Amino acid sequence: MWKIPFYWVLVHIGMLGETLELQYTNLIEYNLYWDFWDSYTLWWIYLLVFEFIGGLINPDRLRKPLDEYHLKYGKLGWFIVHFVLIITMFLGGVYLGMKL
């Protein structure tokens, strides 16, 4: 149940790093054929493909996922997920607002 929010946080952290690299280095350059949305989509595909491959290699009974207890409302994991999502969305909105 918490797999999607967990991956969502990882994707947002990756996109935050990518945006910072875009702004402050010459490592990334968007153009007509590759933009922010393409990177965001590819981050999702990348994580979900590795989740699928990991499921083929390591069955569910041998996996050691995060305990769902830590991600329930009021627990530290819940606050971390929401903090990262809110901050990255807010910073993304500010960034877009400054570009327009």
Residue pairs with C-beta under 8 A, 6 or more apart in sequence:
1 68
2 66
2 68
2 71
2 77
3 51
5 71
5 81
5 85
6 66
6 71
6 81
7 44
7 47
7 48
7 51
8 81
8 85
9 80
9 81
9 84
9 85
10 43
10 47
11 40
11 43
11 44
11 47
12 84
12 85
12 88
12 89
13 84
13 88
14 43
15 36
15 39
15 40
15 43
15 88
15 92
16 88
16 91
18 28
18 39
19 36
19 92
19 95
21 27
21 28
22 28
22 29
22 30
30 36
54 63
66 77
69 75
70 76
70 77
71 77
71 78
71 81
72 78
